[in-house]
Amino acid sequence: MNRKTLLALALIIFILTTSFYAFKNRTFSPEKTNDIAASSPGNLSRVRVVSMYESVTDRYRDIDSAANLFADTKTEYIHRGFYRHTSNFELKSPTERRSPDVYEVLKSYIATIKNKNPGIIFGAAIPAQQISAVEHDPVTDEIIPREKTWEMVIDPQKYGLDMTKEEAQKKYSENAGTDMYFPDITNPDFQKLFLDITKKEIDSGADAIWIDGLFAQANALTRLSGDRNNPGVRSAYEASSTIVDEIHKYGNSKGKYIYVGSWDTTDFPYPAPKLDYVTAWISQEEIRNKKPDEAKWNEEKRRVREKYGDVPVIAVIDWAFHTDTPLGVFSQSMSKDEAGQVLRNFDSYFKENGILFAYPLHGGFMGWEATRLSSGKSKTYDSLAPEFDTYETIRELSQKKAEGE
């Protein structure tokens, strides 16, 4: 074997050996936080300061002021920064769209926020348990009339249960209103509409998608059937998991890792969806008592770790249609001093126990019966409103947390 051949052989061996060790020693992220995550603005697992702000497009304040609030509070993750049905840019009628387009506005707003707050993670949100009676697919630009959205509505009889489609919708509309439907998450047309909306949120600059009511149908069918092993329950749960996978897949196709989260739902006997974070509800009783229920949160952490692994848990002061909700109690039953004490108590406890506390910066429906309104006019909670005046407490706590105190 001549010298040139030996040199060539040595070079090939060197290249192969180098490639092998580079491959062997390469650091791979887990499946749910793969290497594409490096292209995302921030790493969700390193987030310390979470702010609830629903929605930046609701016109309560201009976007520059909102961006300054995120900077002032050192916010690293904006939870529910855009929620589809509280965007205030909905359709006027089945044939007329609002101008400008909500997603054009959202894209501009997210850009403004990120310009002021480099590295911030913007979370958009979408409900899986709710569609408008008249819908709009933002990808195809199709207006979907009532007769078509009605075909997407859940029919319990399809799953062998003793409740008609009309009865189910009537029950749902008692709170949600007649212009909102409870869709069937297994319906292919609904799935396409749902995913098209999430795609548009991602294309507008969202880094995370939080899904409200991801397992609402599985839970509803469990209550009606009394059996978590009911085929309808299983099909709904599996459809929910598939939706999570499809959102991840779309983000990957865009060269960007999209974090997907939802409420903690751990008590189904099926493989867990690949959620990147979960949210958990602070109860009305905890708010009234001004302290966390330690047994509840210890169990919460145990269940989440067992089902989802080491993912962030975000504690939220949530809301619904009436005032007997965590946010209703917090906003309607607490003095300014009491509300400040609630924030301090919960912030201290969650920080010590490895749970993220979503500071209630702005957003959330305080209830149809709410009488203490933000700036005397809005049933949307706002920490800067003189009626509540919790912003300075939030600012103090968030800045200390950002500085590692």
C-alpha positions in Angstrom: 0.0 0.0 0.0 1.6 3.3 -1.1 2.0 6.4 0.9 -0.8 8.3 -0.8 -3.2 5.5 -0.1 -2.2 5.3 3.5 -2.7 9.1 3.9 -6.1 8.9 2.3 -7.1 6.0 4.5 -5.9 7.8 7.6 -7.9 10.9 6.6 -11.1 8.8 6.1 -10.6 7.2 9.5 -10.0 10.6 11.1 -13.2 12.1 9.5 -15.3 9.1 10.5 -13.9 9.0 14.1 -14.5 12.7 14.5 -18.0 12.5 13.2 -18.8 9.6 15.5 -17.6 11.3 18.6 -19.3 14.5 17.6 -22.5 12.6 17.2 -22.0 10.6 20.4 -21.3 13.6 22.5 -23.9 15.9 21.0 -26.4 17.2 23.6 -29.9 16.3 22.6 -32.8 18.0 24.3 -35.8 15.8 25.3 -38.4 15.2 22.7 -40.6 18.0 24.1 -37.8 20.5 24.0 -35.8 19.5 21.0 -32.9 21.4 19.4 -35.3 23.7 17.6 -36.1 25.2 21.0 -32.8 27.0 20.7 -34.4 29.2 18.0 -37.2 30.2 20.4 -36.9 33.6 22.2 -36.5 32.0 25.6 -36.3 28.7 27.4 -39.6 28.1 29.2 -37.9 25.9 31.8 -35.8 28.8 32.9 -38.7 31.3 33.3 -39.1 32.9 36.7 -41.6 35.7 36.0 -45.0 35.0 34.5 -47.6 37.6 33.9 -51.2 37.0 33.0 -52.3 39.5 30.4 -55.5 38.7 28.4 -55.5 40.1 25.7 -53.0 42.6 24.3 -55.5 43.4 21.5 -58.4 44.2 23.8 -57.9 47.9 23.5 -57.9 48.5 27.3 -54.5 50.3 26.8 -52.2 50.9 23.8 -49.6 48.4 23.0 -46.6 50.6 23.9 -48.0 51.0 27.4 -48.5 47.2 27.7 -45.0 46.6 26.4 -43.6 48.9 29.1 -45.5 47.0 31.8 -43.8 43.8 30.7 -40.4 45.5 30.9 -41.2 47.1 34.2 -42.2 43.8 35.8 -39.3 41.9 34.1 -41.9 39.5 32.6 -40.3 36.5 30.9 -43.5 34.7 29.8 -46.8 36.4 28.9 -49.6 33.9 29.7 -52.8 34.2 27.5 -51.4 37.3 25.8 -53.9 36.7 23.0 -57.1 34.7 23.6 -59.2 34.1 20.5 -62.6 35.0 21.9 -61.5 38.0 23.9 -59.4 39.6 21.2 -62.1 42.4 20.6 -61.6 42.0 16.9 -64.3 39.4 16.2 -66.6 39.2 13.1 -69.3 41.9 12.9 -71.6 39.6 10.9 -71.5 36.4 8.8 -70.3 38.4 5.8 -68.4 41.4 7.3 -64.9 41.2 8.8 -63.5 43.8 11.2 -60.7 46.0 9.8 -57.8 45.8 10.4 -57.5 42.0 10.5 -56.9 40.8 14.1 -53.8 38.8 13.1 -52.2 41.7 11.3 -52.7 43.7 14.6 -51.5 40.8 16.7 -48.3 40.4 14.6 -47.6 44.1 14.9 -48.3 44.1 18.7 -46.1 41.0 19.4 -43.3 42.7 17.4 -43.6 45.8 19.5 -43.5 43.8 22.8 -40.5 41.8 21.7 -38.6 44.9 20.5 -39.1 46.3 24.0 -38.5 43.0 25.8 -35.9 40.8 23.9 -36.2 37.2 24.8 -39.7 37.3 26.1 -42.0 34.3 25.4 -45.4 35.4 24.1 -48.2 32.9 24.8 -51.3 32.9 22.8 -54.4 30.9 23.8 -57.4 29.2 22.2 -60.4 27.3 23.7 -61.0 23.7 22.6 -64.4 23.7 24.3 -65.8 26.7 22.4 -66.4 28.0 18.9 -68.5 31.0 17.7 -71.8 30.2 15.9 -70.3 32.1 13.0 -66.7 31.3 12.5 -63.8 32.5 10.4 -60.9 30.3 9.3 -57.9 32.7 9.2 -55.9 30.5 6.9 -58.4 29.9 4.2 -60.3 33.2 4.9 -63.5 31.2 4.8 -66.6 32.5 6.7 -68.2 29.4 8.3 -72.0 29.9 8.8 -74.1 28.5 11.6 -75.3 25.5 9.7 -71.7 24.4 9.2 -70.5 25.1 12.8 -73.7 23.3 14.1 -72.4 20.2 12.3 -69.2 20.5 14.5 -71.2 20.5 17.8 -70.9 17.6 20.1 -73.7 15.0 20.0 -73.7 12.8 23.1 -75.9 10.2 21.4 -73.0 9.6 19.0 -71.3 8.0 22.0 -74.4 6.1 23.1 -75.4 8.6 25.9 -78.9 9.7 26.8 -78.7 13.3 25.8 -79.4 14.9 22.5 -77.2 17.4 20.7 -79.8 20.1 21.3 -80.0 19.4 25.0 -76.2 19.5 25.3 -76.0 22.8 23.5 -78.8 24.3 25.6 -77.0 23.4 28.8 -73.7 24.9 27.5 -75.4 28.1 26.3 -76.8 28.8 29.7 -73.4 30.2 30.6 -71.6 30.7 27.3 -74.5 32.3 25.4 -76.4 31.3 22.3 -73.6 32.6 19.9 -71.2 30.0 21.3 -71.2 26.3 20.7 -69.5 23.3 22.4 -67.7 21.5 19.5 -66.8 17.9 19.1 -63.0 17.7 19.3 -63.1 14.4 17.3 -64.8 16.2 14.3 -62.3 16.6 11.4 -63.7 20.0 10.4 -63.4 21.4 13.9 -59.9 20.0 14.2 -58.9 21.8 10.9 -60.4 25.1 12.1 -58.8 24.8 15.5 -55.4 24.0 14.1 -55.7 26.8 11.4 -56.3 29.3 14.2 -53.2 28.1 16.1 -51.2 28.3 13.0 -52.2 31.9 12.5 -51.3 32.7 16.1 -47.9 31.1 15.6 -47.4 32.9 12.3 -48.2 36.2 14.1 -45.3 35.6 16.5 -46.7 33.5 19.3 -44.0 31.2 21.0 -46.5 29.2 23.1 -50.0 28.0 22.7 -52.1 27.5 25.8 -55.3 25.4 25.2 -58.2 26.1 27.3 -60.5 23.1 27.9 -58.2 20.7 26.1 -59.9 17.8 27.9 -63.3 19.4 28.4 -65.0 16.9 26.2 -63.3 13.9 27.7 -64.4 15.2 31.2 -68.0 15.9 30.0 -68.4 12.5 28.5 -67.0 10.9 31.7 -69.6 12.7 33.8 -72.4 11.6 31.5 -71.2 8.0 31.1 -69.7 7.6 34.6 -66.9 5.7 32.9 -63.4 7.0 32.0 -63.0 3.9 29.9 -66.0 4.8 27.7 -65.0 4.6 24.0 -66.2 8.2 23.6 -64.0 9.4 26.4 -61.0 7.6 25.0 -61.5 9.0 21.5 -61.9 12.6 22.8 -58.8 12.2 24.9 -56.8 10.8 22.0 -58.0 13.6 19.7 -56.8 16.1 22.3 -53.4 14.5 22.4 -53.2 14.5 18.6 -53.9 18.2 18.5 -50.9 18.9 20.8 -48.7 16.8 18.5 -49.9 18.7 15.4 -49.1 22.1 17.0 -45.6 20.9 17.8 -45.3 19.5 14.3 -46.3 22.9 12.7 -43.8 24.8 14.9 -41.1 22.4 13.8 -42.0 22.9 10.1 -41.4 26.6 10.7 -38.0 26.0 12.4 -39.3 27.1 15.8 -40.2 25.1 18.9 -43.7 26.0 20.1 -44.5 25.3 23.7 -47.9 23.8 24.3 -49.7 23.9 27.6 -53.1 23.4 29.2 -54.8 22.7 32.5 -53.5 19.9 34.6 -55.7 16.9 33.8 -54.0 13.8 35.0 -56.6 11.3 36.0 -57.3 9.6 32.6 -56.0 6.0 32.2 -54.3 6.8 28.8 -50.8 8.0 27.8 -50.3 11.7 28.6 -50.1 14.2 25.8 -46.7 15.8 25.3 -47.4 19.1 27.1 -44.5 21.4 27.8 -46.2 23.0 30.8 -49.4 22.8 32.8 -51.6 25.4 34.6 -53.3 24.8 37.8 -56.3 26.6 39.4 -56.0 28.5 42.7 -59.3 27.9 44.4 -61.8 30.4 45.7 -61.3 29.0 49.2 -57.6 29.6 49.0 -58.2 33.2 48.0 -60.6 33.7 50.8 -58.2 32.2 53.3 -55.4 34.2 51.9 -53.1 31.2 51.8 -52.4 28.2 49.6 -53.7 24.7 50.5 -50.4 23.0 51.0 -51.8 19.4 50.8 -53.5 20.3 47.5 -50.3 21.7 45.9 -48.1 18.9 47.1 -50.5 16.5 45.5 -50.6 18.7 42.4 -46.9 18.5 42.0 -46.8 14.8 42.6 -49.4 14.1 39.9 -47.8 16.4 37.4 -44.4 14.9 37.8 -45.8 11.4 37.6 -47.9 12.1 34.4 -45.9 14.8 32.5 -42.4 14.7 34.0 -40.4 17.7 35.0 -42.5 20.4 33.3 -43.2 23.9 34.7 -46.4 24.3 36.7 -48.1 27.7 36.6 -50.6 28.6 39.3 -53.4 30.9 38.0 -56.1 33.0 39.6 -58.7 32.0 37.0 -62.2 33.0 36.2 -65.5 32.0 34.5 -68.9 33.6 33.9 -69.9 34.5 37.4 -68.3 36.1 40.5 -68.0 32.9 42.5 -64.6 32.2 40.9 -61.0 32.8 42.1 -60.8 36.1 40.2 -64.3 37.1 41.2 -63.4 36.6 44.9 -60.1 38.3 44.5 -61.5 41.4 42.7 -64.9 41.7 44.4 -64.4 40.6 48.0 -60.9 41.8 48.8 -59.8 45.3 50.0 -56.7 46.6 48.3 -54.6 45.6 51.3 -56.1 42.2 51.4 -55.5 41.6 47.8 -51.9 42.7 48.2 -51.5 40.2 51.1 -52.9 37.4 48.9 -50.3 38.2 46.3 -47.5 38.2 48.7 -48.5 35.0 50.5 -49.0 33.0 47.3 -45.9 34.4 45.7 -43.8 33.4 48.7 -45.2 29.9 48.9 -45.0 29.1 45.2 -41.4 30.4 44.9 -40.4 28.1 47.8 -42.1 25.2 46.2 -41.0 25.4 42.6 -44.3 26.6 41.2 -44.6 29.6 38.9 -47.2 32.2 40.0 -48.9 34.0 37.1 -49.2 37.6 38.4 -52.7 39.0 37.5 -51.4 42.0 35.6 -54.4 42.4 33.3 -57.3 40.3 32.0 -60.0 38.0 33.2 -63.7 38.3 33.4 -64.8 39.3 36.9 -68.3 38.0 36.5 -71.7 39.1 35.1 -72.6 40.3 38.7 -69.4 42.2 39.2 -70.0 45.7 40.7 -66.4 46.8 41.3 -65.2 47.5 37.8 -61.8 48.4 36.4 -61.7 52.2 36.1 -65.4 52.2 36.8 -66.3 50.7 33.5 -64.8 47.4 32.6 -65.5 43.9 33.9 -62.0 42.9 32.8 -59.6 42.9 35.8 -56.7 45.3 35.6 -54.0 45.6 38.3 -53.5 49.3 37.6 -57.2 50.3 37.9 -57.7 52.5 41.0 -60.4 50.1 42.3 -57.7 47.4 42.7 -54.3 49.0 42.7 -52.3 45.8 42.9 -49.7 46.8 40.3 -47.0 48.1 42.6 -47.2 44.9 44.7 -46.8 42.8 41.5 -44.0 45.0 40.3 -42.1 44.7 43.6 -42.5 40.9 43.7 -41.7 40.3 40.1 -38.6 42.5 40.2 -37.3 40.7 43.3 -37.9 37.4 41.6 -36.1 38.4 38.4 -33.1 39.5 40.5 -33.0 36.1 42.2 -34.3 37.3 45.6 
